[in-house]
Amino acid sequence: MNMQTSEVPALSNRRELLFLYDIKMGNPNGDPDENRPRVLPDGTYYVTDVRLKRFVRDYFKQKGLDILVDNIEGKTTNLTGRIVHYLQAHGLKLADGQDLVKILLDAFIDARLFGSSLAFKAEPVKDSAGKAQNYAPKPEPKTLTGAVQFNMGEVLHQAEAVDIHGSSVFASDSGNTQGTFTSFYGLRYALIAFSGVANQYSAALSSMTPFDYDRLMLGLWNGVRSAANTRSKVGQVPQVLVSVEYHPGEEFQFGRLHDYVKTESRNGKPALEWASPDDYVVNLQLLCERLGGQASKISTIRYSLSPDLHLAEPVPSDWQPFDANAWM
């Protein structure tokens, strides 16, 4: 089992995240109809917060952490089935009410970070004696509000959609001599920005700790990169991660830090022709100005940057580097 959260104080101060990553010749988040990159009516491409959280969860699982939103041995299951599997795997009795919620929060880091609706369905299970019974958990509370909430991610510049056509090695049936044709939809290149807020009051309810928060930062940075084992995500690279941490007791938050990030051409190429970080500069000047205007409320600002990134100006000297590659 994971570290018992009851032994660690919950996060006590509000924090905000800015996270930028890029993708080249890939699909950051396909739509449910044709699996094309998701796009708004004004042409802005976007990525859902659900997709970002999936990157983080998958990375946690790779690092050996238990996650609530997961399958069982590669097979899909409902929430009740996931809990039953966990309880039985760890020799725990079937639980209910507040006891069940405490087990969930102690066990699953994604429940502490992102919450869950806890919509359980009745599930037939067998007790230790092999006797069948119907398990219909009634948790208290019935909903866990996530301590961490993300805005929808947005591509920060004009991006070009591409249709990539190819053919598979295998024929569609044994009588054919040629492979079948395939189509893949993606973006030529895109720099994607997310903003997030970690709320200290929700953290107190979900037992999310500062240690969980730091692991979230690692999950963001490494999750998009480790997701590159699929064709549509193979071109993803983390570029910028900024954590703004307020003094205890402060209620202030910006809410959309990515609004203060601008991109500018570095070599005269229009944004539609960008193909890598060498083609543009990321300008954080407005972000620095906004943060500077609230300096009395801010305790610490930590950051990680890709070595491939070009900034218009160096980050302020009082920002503290964060090693996003060191698992803890």
C-alpha distance (Angstrom), angle and dihedral (degrees) to the residues before:
residue distance angle dihedral
M1 . . .
N2 3.78 . .
M3 3.77 125.3 .
Q4 3.83 111.7 -64.3
T5 3.79 105.9 -106.5
S6 3.80 91.3 -152.5
E7 3.81 86.9 71.6
V8 3.83 93.3 57.8
P9 3.84 126.0 61.6
A10 3.80 114.6 -114.5
L11 3.79 122.4 -111.9
S12 3.81 106.4 -74.6
N13 3.82 103.5 -173.1
R14 3.79 133.4 55.6
R15 3.79 117.9 -106.4
E16 3.80 136.4 -172.6
L17 3.78 130.5 -154.5
L18 3.78 133.6 -152.9
F19 3.79 115.4 -169.9
L20 3.80 128.1 179.4
Y21 3.79 126.2 -177.7
D22 3.77 133.4 162.4
I23 3.78 137.0 -141.2
K24 3.80 130.2 -160.0
M25 3.81 123.6 -158.1
G26 3.78 90.8 -13.7
N27 3.78 143.3 105.8
P28 3.81 111.8 -112.5
N29 3.82 94.9 -169.2
G30 3.79 123.1 -3.6
D31 3.80 121.9 -145.1
P32 3.84 118.9 -116.2
D33 3.82 94.3 -112.8
E34 3.81 109.7 51.9
N35 3.82 100.3 -5.5
R36 3.80 90.5 -113.5
P37 3.83 119.8 148.9
R38 3.79 109.3 -80.0
V39 3.79 113.8 -105.7
L40 3.82 136.7 -177.6
P41 3.83 122.5 -133.5
D42 3.82 90.7 -99.5
G43 3.82 91.2 57.5
T44 3.82 97.0 -102.0
Y45 3.81 111.9 141.6
Y46 3.79 116.3 -140.1
V47 3.80 143.3 -173.7
T48 3.81 124.2 -146.6
D49 3.78 123.6 -120.6
V50 3.83 87.1 -124.1
R51 3.81 89.6 63.9
L52 3.81 91.9 49.5
K53 3.80 92.2 49.2
R54 3.80 89.4 50.3
F55 3.81 89.5 57.2
V56 3.80 89.4 52.3
R57 3.80 94.5 45.9
D58 3.79 93.2 48.8
Y59 3.79 90.7 51.0
F60 3.80 91.5 49.8
K61 3.79 88.8 52.2
Q62 3.81 90.8 50.7
K63 3.81 88.1 54.3
G64 3.80 91.5 53.3
L65 3.81 99.9 -102.2
D66 3.80 121.1 139.7
I67 3.80 114.0 -116.9
L68 3.77 127.0 -166.0
V69 3.81 97.8 -145.3
D70 3.78 96.6 62.7
N71 3.77 143.8 111.6
I72 3.79 126.2 -113.7
E73 3.80 114.7 -112.2
G74 3.80 90.0 -27.8
K75 3.81 94.7 -48.7
T76 3.80 124.5 112.5
T77 3.79 118.8 -115.2
N78 3.78 140.7 170.6
L79 3.80 123.8 -106.5
T80 3.81 93.5 -94.6
G81 3.78 91.4 52.1
R82 3.80 90.7 50.2
I83 3.80 92.2 51.8
V84 3.80 94.1 44.9
H85 3.80 89.7 51.5
Y86 3.81 91.5 50.1
L87 3.81 95.1 47.0
Q88 3.80 93.4 47.8
A89 3.81 92.9 44.3
H90 3.82 89.8 55.4
G91 3.80 97.5 40.8
L92 3.81 93.7 -111.5
K93 3.79 126.8 147.2
L94 3.79 121.4 -115.8
A95 3.80 105.9 -85.8
D96 3.78 137.0 -160.8
G97 3.80 142.8 -173.1
Q98 3.80 118.5 6.7
D99 3.80 91.7 -13.5
L100 3.80 90.2 61.7
V101 3.80 93.1 48.3
K102 3.80 90.9 50.5
I103 3.80 90.1 52.6
L104 3.80 90.3 50.3
L105 3.78 93.6 50.0
D106 3.78 93.7 45.6
A107 3.80 92.0 48.0
F108 3.80 107.6 39.0
I109 3.79 123.7 54.2
D110 3.82 92.5 -167.9
A111 3.83 89.9 58.0
R112 3.81 89.7 53.7
L113 3.81 91.9 47.5
F114 3.80 105.2 35.3
G115 3.80 105.1 17.2
S116 3.81 126.1 -143.3
S117 3.80 140.0 -124.7
L118 3.86 90.1 -124.5
A119 3.80 90.9 -144.7
F120 3.79 99.6 171.0
K121 3.81 124.8 -172.5
A122 3.77 126.1 -158.3
E123 3.80 111.2 -89.3
P124 3.83 129.2 -171.7
V125 3.80 110.3 -125.5
K126 3.78 138.4 166.4
D127 3.79 123.4 -124.8
S128 3.81 124.6 -137.0
A129 3.81 89.8 -82.2
G130 3.79 91.9 53.6
K131 3.80 94.2 -108.2
A132 3.82 114.1 145.0
Q133 3.79 120.3 -125.1
N134 3.79 138.5 164.6
Y135 3.79 113.1 -109.7
A136 3.81 114.3 -159.4
P137 3.83 107.3 164.3
K138 3.80 119.2 -149.9
P139 3.81 104.3 -161.9
E140 3.80 124.0 -163.1
P141 2.97 110.8 -116.2
K142 3.81 101.1 27.1
T143 3.81 93.1 -152.3
L144 3.80 130.5 41.8
T145 3.79 111.9 -156.4
G146 3.78 110.0 -142.4
A147 3.78 114.3 -112.7
V148 3.82 88.0 -148.1
Q149 3.79 120.7 56.3
F150 3.82 125.9 179.7
N151 3.78 131.1 -158.4
M152 3.77 117.5 -130.2
G153 3.79 109.2 -82.4
E154 3.80 118.6 -113.9
V155 3.79 134.2 -160.8
L156 3.80 104.3 -118.4
H157 3.80 96.8 -143.3
Q158 3.77 142.7 24.5
A159 3.79 109.3 -65.7
E160 3.79 133.2 -166.8
A161 3.80 120.4 -126.1
V162 3.81 115.1 -142.0
D163 3.81 133.4 -164.6
I164 3.78 110.8 -149.8
H165 3.79 115.9 -160.8
G166 3.77 126.0 -164.4
S167 3.77 142.7 137.9
S168 3.77 133.2 -107.3
V169 3.79 123.7 -121.3
F170 3.81 93.7 -125.0
A171 3.79 125.4 67.8
S172 3.79 120.3 -120.3
D173 3.82 89.6 -116.4
S174 3.79 138.3 2.7
G175 3.82 93.4 -96.6
N176 3.79 95.7 60.4
T177 3.78 122.6 88.5
Q178 3.81 96.8 -161.0
G179 3.79 133.1 60.6
T180 3.78 121.9 -108.1
F181 3.80 122.1 -97.0
T182 3.79 117.9 -108.9
S183 3.81 134.5 -164.0
F184 3.78 127.5 -154.1
Y185 3.79 125.2 -171.1
G186 3.78 123.5 -153.0
L187 3.79 148.6 127.6
R188 3.80 124.8 -82.7
Y189 3.79 89.4 -136.0
A190 3.80 134.6 -25.1
L191 3.79 138.4 177.9
I192 3.81 107.0 -150.8
A193 3.82 125.1 -160.0
F194 3.80 129.6 -160.1
S195 3.80 130.3 -177.5
G196 3.78 125.2 -161.6
V197 3.80 141.7 178.5
A198 3.81 128.8 -148.1
N199 3.80 108.1 -154.8
Q200 3.78 116.3 -152.2
Y201 3.82 94.8 -151.4
S202 3.80 93.4 54.9
A203 3.81 88.4 43.3
A204 3.80 89.6 58.3
L205 3.82 89.6 54.6
S206 3.81 95.2 45.3
S207 3.84 95.6 38.8
M208 3.82 91.2 -123.3
T209 3.80 108.6 168.5
P210 3.82 134.2 -158.0
F211 3.80 85.7 -107.2
D212 3.82 89.6 57.3
Y213 3.80 89.0 50.1
D214 3.80 92.5 53.2
R215 3.79 89.7 49.3
L216 3.80 87.8 51.5
M217 3.80 88.7 56.7
L218 3.79 89.5 51.6
G219 3.80 90.2 46.1
L220 3.79 92.1 54.1
W221 3.79 95.0 47.6
N222 3.78 96.9 43.6
G223 3.80 99.2 28.7
V224 3.81 96.0 69.3
R225 3.77 89.9 46.9
S226 3.80 96.6 46.1
A227 3.81 88.8 49.1
A228 3.80 86.9 70.7
N229 3.80 91.7 97.2
T230 3.82 88.4 93.6
R231 3.79 125.0 72.2
S232 3.80 95.0 -121.9
K233 3.83 93.8 51.3
V234 3.80 101.4 36.2
G235 3.81 93.5 106.5
Q236 3.82 98.5 56.2
V237 3.82 120.7 123.0
P238 3.85 128.5 169.8
Q239 3.82 112.2 -122.2
V240 3.83 111.6 170.0
L241 3.81 134.0 15.4
V242 3.82 121.2 176.9
S243 3.81 126.4 176.9
V244 3.82 117.8 -165.7
E245 3.80 110.2 -163.5
Y246 3.80 118.8 -167.8
H247 3.79 129.2 -152.0
P248 3.83 115.5 -92.5
G249 3.79 110.1 -88.1
E250 3.81 95.3 28.0
E251 3.81 114.7 128.7
F252 3.81 96.9 -173.0
Q253 3.80 124.4 113.8
F254 3.79 134.6 159.9
G255 3.79 94.8 -144.0
R256 3.82 99.2 -159.3
L257 3.78 109.0 47.0
H258 3.81 91.0 165.2
D259 3.83 89.0 69.2
Y260 3.81 86.8 73.3
V261 3.82 96.1 55.0
K262 3.80 119.6 93.8
T263 3.80 132.7 -174.9
E264 3.80 125.4 -148.2
S265 3.78 131.6 -173.8
R266 3.79 112.6 -101.1
N267 3.79 100.0 -166.1
G268 3.79 105.0 23.6
K269 3.80 95.6 -92.4
P270 3.82 115.3 138.3
A271 3.81 114.0 -116.5
L272 3.80 92.7 -106.5
E273 3.81 88.8 64.1
W274 3.79 97.4 48.7
A275 3.79 112.8 123.8
S276 3.82 104.9 168.5
P277 3.83 143.2 2.2
D278 3.81 87.7 -83.8
D279 3.81 88.4 74.0
Y280 3.80 98.4 60.7
V281 3.79 147.6 27.9
V282 3.81 124.7 -129.0
N283 3.79 110.8 -137.0
L284 3.82 114.5 -154.9
Q285 3.81 95.0 169.2
L286 3.80 95.0 109.9
L287 3.82 90.6 46.1
C288 3.81 90.5 52.0
E289 3.80 90.8 48.7
R290 3.79 92.6 50.6
L291 3.80 92.3 47.2
G292 3.79 91.2 45.7
G293 3.79 89.8 54.4
Q294 3.82 89.0 59.6
A295 3.81 96.7 39.0
S296 3.82 93.7 126.1
K297 3.81 89.5 62.1
I298 3.81 96.1 46.7
S299 3.79 123.7 87.0
T300 3.81 101.9 -179.1
I301 3.80 140.8 -4.8
R302 3.80 116.9 -157.3
Y303 3.78 127.2 -175.3
S304 3.80 148.1 177.4
L305 3.80 125.6 -159.3
S306 3.78 133.5 -168.5
P307 3.82 113.3 -118.6
D308 3.82 87.5 -130.1
L309 3.79 93.4 60.2
H310 3.82 122.3 104.2
L311 3.81 115.1 -149.9
A312 3.80 123.4 -164.1
E313 3.81 88.3 -135.9
P314 3.82 134.0 5.5
V315 3.80 116.8 -93.2
P316 3.83 114.3 -96.7
S317 3.79 114.3 -81.1
D318 3.81 93.2 -121.0
W319 3.81 92.8 60.9
Q320 3.80 110.5 102.5
P321 3.83 121.7 -133.2
F322 3.80 115.7 -119.9
D323 3.80 119.6 -156.0
A324 3.80 100.5 -133.9
N325 3.80 92.4 178.4
A326 3.82 97.1 61.8
W327 3.80 112.3 90.1
M328 3.81 115.6 -146.0
